[in-house]
Amino acid sequence: MVIGASSPARSSGVSSNGSMALLTQREAADALRISSRTLERHRVAGTGPIFVKLGRRVVYRAHDLAAWAEAHTHRSTSEFTVG
């Protein structure tokens, strides 16, 4: 699955009219196929994708989700290290 790549404009995080594609926590969690609560825990721990804070609202840019998923891609379980 390619996050935010439903159209060429969304793959860059910018829509065809020039506005930035922002996803709610629920939409971001759905795109990553994790629970909204897991995404929230990652945000609080500082281990999740980069987010944007608009007042009290938390949103995610599609390209930040893709970058976070790419950074957590492994070929084998032996590649994973804690710390």
BELBEL-V480418 format. One record per run of one state. SS is the DSSP state (a for helix, b for strand, c for the rest). FROM is the first residue (numbers start at 1). LEN is the number of residues. If there is no record, write none. Layout:
SS_FROM_LEN, SS_FROM_LEN
//
This chain:
c_1_7, a_8_4, c_12_2, b_14_1, c_15_5, b_20_1, c_21_1, b_22_2, c_24_1, a_25_8, c_33_3, a_36_10, c_46_6, b_52_3, c_55_2, b_57_5, a_62_10, c_72_5, a_77_3, c_80_4
//
